[in-house]
Amino acid sequence: MIRLYLIRHGQTPGNKLQRYIGTTDEPLSTEGREFLEKLTYPMPEALYVSPLCRCVETAGILFPGKSFHIIEELSECDFGEFENKNYKELSGNQDYQRWIDSNGTLPFPGGESREAFKCRSLTGFQKAVTQCIRNNIKTAALVIHGGTIMNIMEEYADRPRAFYEWHVGNGCGYEVELEPEQWQKTAKKFQRVRKIDPSLE
């Protein structure tokens, strides 16, 4: 059995202002760093990280001194014209209203579609799982993004739930387990899922 920790990066200034932060490579906020410094996650055998600054910083705080592997495909969604803006700033934008009316299913204008983002996220996740299986790794952590986690959970969780229902806060995530032999066949599903929310503990 392989145990994986899917952890969302710490809070950034844009997160606090409820902006759509995807390709914007901003660092953690002071508040975000201070919150992470209070958390304790088990040290994994392997650590996989999105290339964006907020994830690299988070990995360094949660797992000090641990080397990590960058997986480009684990980056957050490209929000296109909505990037680095919040709902107040987008109020009155016809493209934004159409996107809202579609329940977030339309492609982001000038950015990624849900389908393309999900395909990319799952490709990155499969790379991490494949490395774990090949190297006989039993525990790994992925320090990634909220949207990336939601894509992974929607696809592989042991119970059906819509994309947005898998949302987690900054520094939170899921502990999941998978059976390598079953995973390599056709049954690509987690054997166990546990939500991790340190803010409630």
N, C-alpha and C positions, 0 to 999 in steps of 0.2 A: 504494500500500500504506500502511495506517495501522498504526503500532506503538504498542501500549498496554502500560503497566506496571500490573499489578494488585498493589497493595502492602497487606499487612496492617499495621494500626497497631502501634505499639510496646507493650511490656508495661505492664500496669496492676497495681496491688496485687492485684486480684481474679484476674487471669490467673495470677499467681505462686502463688496459693492454689488454683488449678484450679477456681475458681467459674464458674458459668454467668453470664457478664456480657453481657447483651443491651441492655436499655433503661437499665440503670444507667449514669449519665453520669459515670463517674469519670475523673480525669486519669491521665496516665502516671505510673509510678513513677520514682523517681530512677534506678534501674537501667535502666529502659526508655529514659529520655532519654539516658543515657550510651551505651547500645548504639547508638541511632540516630545519635548525633553522630559515630560512627566510620564510618558507611556513606556511600557515594557512589552516587547514582543520576543518570543523565543528566537535565539540566533539560528538561522537556517544554514544548511550545508551549501546551498547555492542561492544567489541573489540576482534577480533580473529586474532591470530598470528601464523606464522610458528615457529617451535622450534629453527630455526637457529639464531645465534647471530645477524646477520645483520638485521633480521626482528624485533627481540626483541629490539635492540637498536633504530631502526627507530620508532617503536611504542612509546617508551619512550620519544623520542624527539617531535614527532608530537602530542602526547596525554599525556602530563606529568601528573603523578599521577593517571592515569586511570588504573584500574585493567584489566587484559586481560585473555583470554582463549587460551591455546596452542592446536593446532590441528596438530598432527603429519603428517597426509596425505597431508597437504598443503606445505610440503617441496619441494624444487626444484628437478629437474630431476637428477638422478645418471648418469653422463656422462662417467662412466667407464674409459677406457684407455685415453680418451680425457680430463679427469678432470684436472683442473688447468693448462691447456696448451692453447695457442692461435694458430691461423691458420698458423702463421709463423713457430712455433715450430713443427707443425704437417705436414708441407710441406714435401712431399716425402713419407709420411706414407700411405701405400696402403689401409689400412682399412679406413683411413680418406678420401681418394680420392673416395672410393666406397660409403661412406656415403654422401659425397658432390654430387656425380653423381646421387644418389637416391633422391636428393632434401630433404635430412634430414628425409627420411622415414624409413631407415634401423635402427635396434636397435643399440644402442651404444655398441661397443665391451666391454664386461665385465660389462656393465651397464644396463640401462632400455631401453625397447622398447617404441616407441611413444604411443602405445596402453596401455601398463601397466601404464605409467606415467599419461596418460589422465584419466584412470579409477581411479587411486589413487587420483588425483587432484579433480575430480568430487565427489568422496566419501567424501573428506574433506569439500568441499563446501556445499554439502547436509547436513552435520552435522551442519554447521553454520546456514544455512537457517532453518533447523528443530528447532534448539534452539530458533531462532528469533520468529518463528511462535508459538511455545509452550509458550514462555514467553511474547508474545504480544509486542515484540520489534519492533519499527518503523524505527530506524536508527542503522546501524552497519557499522564498518570498518573492512576490512581484510587487514592486512599488510603482504604481501606474496611476491612471486617471479614472474619474468617476464614470465617464462614458464607456471607457474600455472595459471596466469591471462589469458594467450593466450588460454589455454585449456578450461577454464570456458567460455570465450567470444565466442570461436568457437562453443561451444555446445549450449549456451543459448541466445546469442544475437538475437535481433529482426530482424536482416538482415544477410544473408549469407556472410561470408568472410573467406578466408583461414587462417589457424593457424598463419603463420608468419605476416600476415597483421594486427594482433591485438597487435603487439609489442608496448611497451611503455618504456620510459626512466626511470632512477632512480628517485624515488620520485613522479612519475606521475602515472596515472591509469585511471579508469573509474568510473563514478557515474551511477548506474543502479537502476531500480525500478522493483519490481515484485508484483503481486497480489496473496496473500496467498491462497485464495480459488482456483484460477485457477492452481496455482503451485502444490497444493496437489492432483489435479486431474491428467490430462494427459498433459495439456498445459504448460510444463515447459519452458517458454520463458520470457525474460525480456520485460517489457512494454515500457521501455524507456532507452536509452543509451546515455551518454554524456562523451566524452573524457576529461580528466583533464590533462593539461600540463602546470604546473606553470612556466616552463622555457620560455613559449611563452607569458605569461601575463605581 
